[in-house]
Amino acid sequence: MKQKLKHNLNKYVENGKLEQGLYKVSHKIRDKKEKIILSMLARS
């Protein structure tokens, strides 16, 4: 997972789109965390 995110970031950096890449990657991470939290809440 981390490897893939790094690969995506490198791709963005090469294209000179670091800001956009960081934004997208951070969104993916946040979405994932939110899903985990929601699933934990749903179980309790």
N, C-alpha and C positions, 0 to 999 in steps of 0.2 A: 504493500500500500504506500508506504513512505517513499519507496524507490520510484513508484509511478508518479507521485506528486513532484518529486525532484526532477524527473525526466520532463514533465510538463512545464515546470518552471524554467528549466534550461532552454526548452524550445521557445518560450516567450522571450527570454533574455536575448537569445540569438536574433529574434525578430524586433528587438528594441521595444518590447511591450512589457517591461518588468512590472509596472504599476498594474496593468490589466491582469497579468499573470498572477501576481500576489493576491489581487482582489478575488479572482476566480478560485484560486486554491484555498484561500481563507474561507470563502463561502462554502466550499465543499466540506472543509473540516468542520465548520460550524453546523452545517446541516446534519452531518454525521453525528456530532455530539448531541444535537437536539433530538434526533431520532432515538439515540441510546437513552437519553433522559426520559423521553416520552414512553418508551417501552418499559423502562423501570417503574415509572409511575403507574402505568397500566397494569403491571403485575401485582403491585402492592394493594 
